[in-house]
Amino acid sequence: MPILTTPDQRQTLMWLAVGILLIVMLTLLGPVLTPFVAAGIIGYILNPGVDAITARGLPRAIATLIAIAAVGLLIAAIVLIVLPVLGEELPVLRQRLPILLDRIDGSVGSWLRQMGMGGRLDLASIQAIITDKLAASDGFSTALLNWLRVGGTAVIGWAATLFLIPIVLFYVLLDWHPLFARIGETVPRRWIAQVTEMAQEVDSLLAQYLRGQLLVMLLLASYYSVGLAVAGFDVALPVGLLTGLLVFIPYIGFGVGLLLAIVAAVLQFDTAHGLIAVAIVYGLGQFIESFYLTPRLVGERIGLHPLAVIFALLAFGQLFGFVGVLLALPASAILLVVFGRLRRHYLDSGFYNQP
C-alpha cells in the first residue's frame, strides 16, 4: 500500500512535524524559558502545600500567596545571613592575600622547583590581578555595585528573570489542576491510558527525588553549619548553609562548598588546623550523604550511572545554560521513564521477536 495515502497517515505525519518544530523552538528559546521552568519546578514542590491550605477552606489564590511568601521569606533569610558575612570577608581576604600567596609559593612553588619546573611563582602579578578586583571597594556593597556596573546587561537579564518567577509561579499554582487537565485533553484518546500511567510513574519518581532532595539539603546544611562551628570557623553558618543548599547540583555543588570552606580555613587559621577540620567535616558529610541520606530519603529509583549524570549535566547545561544544569537530573529521570517504556515496547514488538 502506498505511503501517506490515508487521512490518518497524513495527520500523523503533520502532528509529528509539529511536535519536532515545537521541540526545536523550545531549545532555541531556552534562556527565555528560564522563569517558566523555574516557576514550574517550584510550583511542583509547593502544590501539595497549596492543596493542603485550600482544603482548610481558604481560597486557592490566598493559599498560593501564602506559599510564595513563605519561599520568599526563606530566601530573604538566607541572603541576610550570607551577604553580611561576605561583606566582612572581602576586606580580610585583601589584607591576608600577600600572606596567602607567600604560603602557596612556599608549598607549591618549592615543590615545582624540586621537579625542575621553573623558579618562583609570579606572586606580584597574581596579587595585582586579584587586588584589582577587590581593592576597588571598601566593602561588599561597593564591590557589588562595581560588578553591577561592569556586567549591567547580564544583571538586567537576571533581575528580569527573578522578577518574573514569582509572577509566573502565582499563575502556575493558581491554575495548576486546570492546566494539567487541559494538557491531558490534548493527548490522543488511543494513547490516554499509556500516557496517564507514564505520567503517574514520572510524578512518583519526581516527587521522591525533589522532595527527598530538599530534605537532604536541609539536613546537610545543618550538619555542615554545626560541624564547621564546632571546628571554630567564624563563617560556619553561611558556608554551611551554602554547602547544603548547593548539594542539589551533583558534584558542582559539593565542589563549590568545599572550595568556600578551604578559603575560609586559609583566611582564619595560620596552621593546618582549619584544612584538617575541612577535610574531616566534608569527608564525613560526603560519606553520610552518599551512603545514608540520599539512598534513604531520595532513593535509588533514578538509577543513573555516574557517567550518565556527568553527561546529563554537560548536555543540559549546553542546551539551557545554568538552568539546564539544575534540570539535568529531574529531566533525566523523566527521560529514563520514557526510554524504559520504549525499551519494553521494543522488546515486545514483532520487529525484535521475529526470527
C-alpha positions in Angstrom: 0.0 0.0 0.0 1.5 3.4 -0.9 2.7 5.5 2.0 0.7 8.5 3.3 -2.4 7.9 1.2 -4.9 7.7 4.1 -6.0 10.8 6.1 -4.8 9.2 9.4 -1.3 8.7 8.0 -1.2 12.3 6.8 -2.4 13.6 10.1 0.1 11.5 12.0 3.0 13.0 9.9 1.6 16.5 10.3 1.4 16.3 14.1 4.9 14.6 14.2 6.3 17.6 12.3 4.5 20.0 14.7 6.0 18.2 17.7 9.5 18.3 16.2 9.1 22.0 15.4 7.9 22.7 19.0 11.0 20.9 20.5 13.3 22.9 18.2 11.6 26.2 19.3 11.9 25.3 23.0 15.6 24.5 22.5 16.2 27.9 20.8 14.2 29.8 23.4 16.0 28.2 26.3 17.1 31.4 28.0 13.6 32.9 27.6 12.0 29.9 29.3 14.1 30.2 32.4 11.4 31.9 34.6 8.7 29.5 33.4 10.8 26.4 34.0 11.9 27.7 37.4 8.3 28.5 38.3 7.2 25.0 37.2 9.7 23.3 39.4 8.9 25.5 42.4 5.2 25.0 41.7 5.5 21.3 41.6 7.2 21.3 45.0 4.7 23.8 46.5 1.5 22.4 45.0 0.9 19.8 47.8 1.1 22.6 50.4 -1.2 24.8 48.5 -3.7 22.0 48.2 -3.5 21.3 51.9 -4.1 25.0 52.7 -7.0 25.1 50.2 -8.5 22.0 51.9 -8.9 24.1 55.1 -11.3 26.4 53.4 -9.1 29.2 52.2 -9.4 30.4 48.5 -6.6 29.0 46.3 -5.4 32.5 45.5 -4.8 33.2 49.2 -3.1 29.8 49.6 -0.9 30.5 46.7 0.2 33.8 48.1 1.0 32.2 51.5 3.2 29.6 49.8 5.0 32.1 47.7 5.5 34.4 50.7 7.0 31.6 52.7 9.5 30.8 50.0 10.4 34.5 49.7 10.9 34.8 53.4 13.2 31.7 53.4 15.3 33.1 50.6 15.5 36.5 52.2 16.6 35.0 55.5 19.4 33.1 53.7 20.5 36.2 51.9 20.6 38.3 55.1 22.7 35.6 56.7 25.2 35.2 53.9 25.7 38.7 52.5 26.9 40.4 55.7 29.5 37.7 56.2 30.7 38.1 52.6 31.0 41.8 53.3 33.3 41.2 56.2 35.3 38.5 54.4 36.4 40.6 51.4 38.5 43.1 53.4 40.0 40.3 55.4 40.9 38.5 52.1 42.5 41.7 50.8 44.6 42.0 53.9 45.7 38.4 54.1 46.3 38.0 50.4 50.1 38.5 50.5 50.5 36.0 53.3 48.3 33.5 51.5 50.3 33.9 48.3 53.6 33.5 50.1 52.3 30.3 51.8 51.3 29.0 48.4 54.7 29.8 47.0 56.3 28.1 50.0 54.5 24.9 49.4 53.5 24.6 45.8 56.4 26.7 44.4 59.1 24.8 46.2 57.6 21.5 45.0 57.6 22.8 41.4 61.2 23.9 41.7 62.2 20.5 43.0 60.5 18.9 40.0 62.6 21.3 37.8 59.5 23.1 36.5 60.7 26.7 36.9 61.5 29.3 39.5 59.3 31.2 41.9 55.7 31.9 41.3 55.0 35.4 39.9 53.3 36.5 43.1 53.3 40.2 42.2 51.3 39.7 39.1 48.8 37.3 40.8 48.4 39.7 43.7 47.9 42.6 41.3 45.2 40.8 39.4 43.2 39.8 42.5 43.8 43.1 44.2 42.4 45.0 41.2 39.1 43.0 41.7 38.9 43.6 45.4 40.7 46.9 46.1 38.1 48.9 44.2 35.9 48.7 47.2 36.0 49.0 50.9 33.1 46.6 51.4 30.9 44.1 49.7 28.2 46.6 48.8 30.6 48.7 46.8 32.2 45.7 45.1 28.7 44.5 44.2 27.9 47.9 42.7 31.1 47.8 40.7 30.2 44.4 39.4 26.7 45.5 38.5 28.2 48.4 36.5 30.5 46.2 34.6 28.0 43.4 33.8 24.9 45.6 33.6 23.3 43.7 30.7 23.6 40.3 32.3 22.4 41.7 35.6 19.3 43.2 34.0 18.5 39.9 32.5 18.9 38.1 35.8 16.8 40.8 37.5 14.1 40.4 35.0 14.1 36.7 35.5 13.9 37.0 39.2 11.1 39.5 38.9 9.1 37.2 36.6 9.5 34.0 38.6 7.1 34.9 41.4 4.5 36.3 38.9 4.6 33.2 36.7 4.6 31.0 39.9 1.4 32.6 41.1 -0.5 31.9 38.0 1.0 28.4 37.6 -0.1 27.4 41.2 -3.4 29.2 40.8 -4.3 27.2 37.7 -2.3 24.0 38.5 -5.1 21.5 38.2 -7.0 23.1 35.3 -3.7 23.5 33.4 -2.8 19.8 33.7 -6.4 18.9 32.8 -6.1 21.0 29.6 -2.8 19.3 28.8 -4.4 15.9 29.3 -7.2 16.8 26.9 -4.7 17.3 24.1 -3.4 13.7 24.3 -4.9 11.4 21.6 -7.6 9.2 23.1 -6.0 6.0 21.9 -2.9 6.8 24.0 -4.6 8.3 27.0 -4.2 5.2 29.2 -0.5 4.8 28.4 0.2 8.5 28.9 -1.7 8.6 32.2 0.2 5.6 33.5 3.5 7.1 32.4 2.7 10.5 34.0 1.8 8.8 37.3 5.2 7.0 37.2 7.0 10.2 36.4 5.2 12.0 39.2 6.1 9.3 41.7 9.7 9.4 40.6 10.0 13.2 40.7 8.1 13.5 44.0 10.6 11.1 45.6 13.6 12.9 44.1 12.7 16.5 44.5 11.1 16.4 48.0 13.6 13.9 49.2 16.4 16.1 47.9 15.0 19.1 49.7 15.2 17.2 53.0 18.8 16.1 52.2 19.7 19.7 51.6 18.3 20.9 54.9 19.9 18.1 56.9 23.3 18.7 55.2 23.1 22.5 55.7 22.5 21.8 59.4 25.4 19.3 59.5 27.9 21.5 57.8 27.0 24.5 59.8 27.3 22.7 63.1 30.5 20.8 62.0 32.3 24.0 61.0 31.1 25.8 64.1 32.5 23.0 66.3 35.8 23.3 64.4 35.9 27.0 65.3 35.0 28.7 61.9 33.7 32.2 62.2 31.8 31.8 58.9 30.3 28.4 59.8 26.7 29.3 59.3 26.9 30.9 55.8 29.4 28.4 54.4 27.4 25.5 55.9 24.1 26.8 54.5 25.6 27.4 51.1 27.2 23.9 51.0 24.0 22.2 52.0 21.8 24.2 49.6 24.2 23.7 46.7 24.1 19.9 47.1 21.2 19.6 44.6 23.8 20.3 41.8 25.7 17.0 41.7 29.5 17.3 42.0 29.5 21.0 41.3 27.6 22.0 44.4 29.8 20.0 46.8 32.9 21.3 45.0 31.9 24.9 45.4 31.0 24.4 49.1 34.4 22.7 49.7 36.2 25.5 48.0 34.5 28.1 50.1 35.4 26.1 53.3 39.0 25.9 52.2 39.2 29.6 51.5 37.7 30.3 55.0 40.2 27.9 56.6 43.1 29.6 54.9 41.9 33.1 55.9 41.1 32.3 59.5 43.8 29.8 60.6 47.5 30.2 60.5 48.1 26.5 61.0 46.8 23.4 59.2 44.0 23.0 61.8 41.4 24.6 59.5 42.3 22.5 56.5 42.3 19.3 58.6 38.9 20.2 60.0 37.5 20.9 56.5 38.8 17.5 55.3 37.1 15.7 58.2 33.8 17.6 58.1 33.4 17.4 54.3 34.7 13.9 54.0 32.3 12.7 56.7 29.5 14.8 55.1 30.1 13.2 51.7 30.1 9.7 53.2 26.8 10.4 55.1 25.2 11.9 52.0 26.2 9.1 49.6 25.7 6.1 51.8 22.8 7.1 54.1 20.9 10.2 53.3 20.5 10.0 49.6 19.7 6.3 49.4 17.2 6.6 52.4 15.5 9.9 51.6 15.8 10.2 47.8 16.1 6.6 46.9 17.9 5.0 44.1 15.0 4.8 41.7 16.5 7.2 39.2 19.3 4.6 38.7 21.6 6.8 36.6 25.2 5.7 36.2 27.7 8.4 37.4 28.9 8.8 33.7 25.2 9.3 32.7 24.9 12.0 35.4 28.0 13.8 34.1 26.8 13.6 30.6 23.3 14.9 31.6 24.9 17.9 33.4 27.0 18.8 30.4 24.3 18.2 27.8 21.5 20.1 29.6 24.0 22.9 30.5 24.9 23.3 26.9 21.3 23.4 25.8 19.7 25.6 28.5 22.7 27.1 30.4 22.7 27.2 34.2 19.0 26.3 34.4 19.8 23.2 32.4 22.3 22.1 35.0 19.6 22.4 37.6 17.1 20.5 35.5 19.6 17.8 34.4 18.7 15.1 37.0 14.9 15.6 37.1 14.8 15.7 33.3 17.0 12.6 33.1 14.6 10.9 35.4 11.7 11.7 33.1 13.6 10.5 30.1 14.6 7.3 31.9 10.9 6.5 32.4 10.2 7.3 28.7 13.1 5.2 27.5 12.1 2.4 29.8 8.7 2.3 28.2 10.1 2.4 24.7 12.5 -0.4 25.5 9.7 -2.6 26.8 7.7 -1.8 23.8 10.6 -2.7 21.5 11.3 -6.0 23.3 7.6 -6.9 22.9 7.4 -5.9 19.3 7.4 -8.3 16.3 10.4 -6.4 14.9 12.5 -7.6 17.8 11.0 -11.1 18.3 10.5 -12.1 14.6 13.3 -14.6 13.7 
